[in-house]
Every structure is written in structure tokens, then in C-alpha cells.
Amino acid sequence: MDLYFLRHAKAYERSPKFRPDSIRPLTSEGEDQIRQVARGIKELGIEFELILSSTYVRAAKTAEIFHRVVKQGKLQLTDSLISEAESAAVIEEINEKYSKCKSIVLVGHEPHMSTLMSILLCGRPDMRIDFKKSGFCKLSVGDLRAGQCACLQWLMTPRQLASMTKG
């Protein structure tokens, strides 16, 4: 299985205006950035069956824009990708509901996303990964489980992805 990780785009700063934090939206700059990133990802020719996203507004909007641009896969929201979720929750959900999928995009938050990547890559949650907003990462996974089961294929920054559509 190929697991792609997409961090949500730039959102408004935390403030009393956006309480609870789950309602914090993307900025217009963030929306523009994810459109550019999605066009770059589309240029890569990646195929996937499912986009699984956190229910938080900023991640769900990132996933919605991404889905609209790439025009593939089914979009599904899940609480197993929210900031406070345990990494094992999304692993269990994928194994229970989506195990037949060969390629899934996960849209979520930091540090949840890099913790999950770390667990899948080295079996521990403490590997340092600089995963930028709107960054995109590919892991290939044999038998998905909460432990070392994946291989890092690549990690791209938003700037790298956006540049793929220029020139």
C-alpha cells in the first residue's frame, strides 16, 4: 500500500476568535498554496483511491481543495486524523475499512502526521521530520501496523510541488 501524507495548508493563527481550535480556517494564502501544491501533485501522475482527512476545518478544506484539483479518489473525513488522535486510531481504521485500497492520501496536522510517519518508519514516535504546511510525503507500506512497517519514498516541500507546474 502507498500512503501519502498531506499536511493542511496555512491556517489563521490560534486566537480566541477561533475556539475551539477545530474551527480555525485556512487563510486565503493557504487556499492558494494548496491549489498550487495540488496542481504539482497532479503533474506527478499519482493515482490514489481515497483521501482520508481530519474533520478539523483547516484540514477538511485542504482536502476539499486538493480533491477538487486532482479529480480522483473518494474524500472521507475522520476523527482518527485530528490533532489529538492516537496514531493507532488511523492505522486501525485503515485496516478495518480501507485495507483493499492500494493508495491513500492522509490529510492532517502536525505533530500528529510526523509522529505517525515516525512510528511506521522506525517503530518509535520520536523521529524528527520537518513536515511543512502543504508538504507531501510518500511511504510504501507492506503490512500496515503500529510499528516499523514502511519505507520512505520521498518528502516534498510545498515550494518543490508548486514549482512542478511552472515552466
C-alpha positions in Angstrom: 0.0 0.0 0.0 1.2 3.5 -0.7 0.4 6.1 2.0 0.7 9.7 1.1 0.7 12.3 3.8 -0.5 15.9 3.1 -0.2 18.4 5.9 -3.0 21.0 5.9 -2.3 24.4 4.3 -1.6 27.7 6.2 -4.4 28.5 8.6 -5.1 31.5 10.8 -3.1 31.8 14.0 -4.7 30.5 17.2 -6.8 33.1 18.9 -9.9 33.4 21.0 -11.8 34.1 17.7 -11.2 30.5 16.6 -12.2 28.5 19.7 -12.3 25.6 19.7 -9.2 25.1 17.6 -11.0 22.7 15.4 -12.8 25.6 13.7 -9.7 27.5 12.7 -9.9 28.0 8.9 -7.3 28.3 6.1 -6.1 31.7 5.2 -6.6 32.8 1.5 -2.9 32.4 1.1 -3.2 28.8 2.4 -6.0 28.1 -0.1 -3.9 29.5 -2.9 -0.9 27.4 -1.8 -2.8 24.1 -1.6 -4.2 24.7 -5.1 -0.7 25.2 -6.4 0.6 22.1 -4.5 -2.3 20.0 -5.8 -1.5 21.0 -9.4 2.1 19.9 -8.8 0.9 16.6 -7.3 -1.3 16.1 -10.3 1.7 16.6 -12.5 3.4 13.7 -10.7 0.7 11.4 -12.1 0.0 9.9 -8.7 -3.1 7.7 -8.6 -5.0 7.0 -5.4 -8.4 5.7 -4.3 -9.1 7.6 -1.1 -8.4 10.9 0.5 -8.8 10.4 4.3 -8.9 13.8 6.2 -9.1 15.1 9.7 -12.5 16.7 10.4 -10.9 19.9 11.6 -11.9 22.8 9.3 -8.4 23.6 8.1 -7.6 20.0 7.1 -11.1 19.3 5.7 -10.8 22.5 3.5 -7.3 21.4 2.4 -8.6 18.0 1.4 -11.6 19.5 -0.4 -9.4 21.8 -2.5 -6.9 19.1 -3.1 -9.8 16.7 -4.2 -11.3 19.3 -6.5 -7.9 19.9 -8.3 -6.7 16.4 -8.6 -10.1 15.0 -9.5 -9.7 11.5 -8.2 -10.3 9.3 -5.2 -13.1 9.4 -2.7 -13.0 12.1 0.0 -13.8 10.8 3.5 -13.5 12.7 6.8 -12.4 11.0 10.0 -11.7 11.9 13.6 -8.8 9.5 13.6 -6.6 12.2 12.0 -7.5 15.1 14.3 -4.6 16.6 16.3 -5.4 14.8 19.5 -5.9 11.4 18.0 -3.7 8.4 18.8 -1.6 7.3 15.8 -3.0 3.7 16.2 -6.5 5.0 15.6 -6.0 5.8 11.9 -4.0 2.6 11.4 -6.9 0.6 12.8 -9.4 2.5 10.7 -7.5 1.9 7.5 -7.1 -1.8 8.3 -10.8 -2.2 9.2 -12.4 -0.1 6.5 -9.9 0.5 3.7 -7.5 -2.4 3.6 -8.3 -3.1 -0.1 -7.1 0.4 -1.1 -3.7 0.4 -2.8 -3.1 4.1 -2.4 -4.5 6.5 0.2 -3.8 10.2 0.9 -4.0 11.2 4.6 -4.6 14.9 5.3 -3.9 16.1 8.8 -1.9 18.1 11.3 1.5 18.4 13.0 2.8 16.8 15.1 0.3 14.0 14.5 1.4 13.4 10.9 5.1 13.2 11.6 4.5 11.1 14.7 2.6 8.6 12.6 5.3 8.6 9.9 7.9 8.0 12.5 6.0 5.1 14.0 5.6 3.5 10.6 9.2 4.1 9.6 11.1 3.2 12.7 8.7 1.9 15.3 9.1 4.9 17.6 7.2 8.3 17.7 10.3 10.5 18.1 12.0 10.6 14.7 12.4 14.3 13.7 10.6 15.1 10.5 10.4 18.7 9.1 6.9 18.4 7.6 5.9 21.8 6.3 2.3 23.1 5.8 1.1 21.7 2.5 4.1 19.3 2.4 3.5 15.9 0.8 5.2 12.6 1.6 5.1 9.1 0.3 5.6 5.9 2.3 5.3 2.4 0.9 3.9 0.0 3.4 3.8 -3.8 3.5 1.6 -4.9 6.3 0.2 -1.8 7.9 0.6 -1.9 11.7 1.6 0.4 14.6 5.3 -0.3 14.3 8.2 -0.4 11.7 6.4 -1.4 8.5 7.1 1.4 6.0 9.8 2.7 3.7 10.2 6.4 2.9 9.9 7.0 -0.8 10.1 10.8 -0.7 9.1 14.0 1.1 8.5 17.2 -0.8 8.0 20.8 0.3 5.2 23.0 -1.0 7.7 25.0 -2.9 9.0 21.9 -4.8 5.5 20.8 -5.6 4.3 24.2 -6.8 7.4 24.6 -9.0 6.4 21.5 -10.9 3.6 23.4 -12.7 5.9 26.3 -13.7 7.9 26.5 -16.9 
